[in-house]
């Protein structure tokens, strides 16, 4: 296991967090408006990003005893 791989996974985790925050903000902005389809799709992306974040967390955990 490489320290550089752990660093890469940690960086990706931080990037997913950033994108997740931005997507959530858009979803919430369009929730309860005439553009609920935008909110619905953005919330679906939010769920997928949350799943990706959890997967990255599990991968990162393999590097620590």
N, C-alpha and C positions, 0 to 999 in steps of 0.2 A: 504494500500500500504506500502510495506516494503522498508526501506532504503537499506537493503541487496539485494533486488531484483533490485533496481536501480543501485547499484554498479555492480551487475552481468551483467546487460544489458550493462552498460558502458564498462565493461571489454570485453564483447563479441564484442561490436562495435569496440573497438581498435584492437582486433584480426582480425576482418573482414578487417579492413583498412590495416593491415600488409599483410594478404593473398592477398588482392586485388592488392597491390603494387607489390608483387612478381609475381603474375599471369600476370599482365600487362607487366612486364619486359620480361617475357618469350615470351608472344605473340608478342611483338614488335621485339624481337630478331629473331623470325622465320618469321615475315612478309616480304613479297617480297623475299622469298628464295624458294628453291625447296620443302621445307617442309611446304607449306602453310596450309596443313591440321592441323598441330600442331598449327599454329597461329590462324586458324579459330576456333578450339575448345577452345583454351585458351581465345580468345576474347569472345566466348560464355560464358565461365566461368566468365569472367570479368563482363559481363552484369548481370549475375545471382547474383554475389557478390554485385554489385552496388544496385540491387533491394533489397537484404537482408539488406544492410546498411541502405537504406531508411526506410525499415520496422522497423529496430531497432531504428532509429531516431524517428519514430512515436510512438513506444512503450515508449521510454524514455520521450517523450514530455508529455505523460499522467501523469507522476509523478510531473510535474511542472505546477503551476497554470497559 
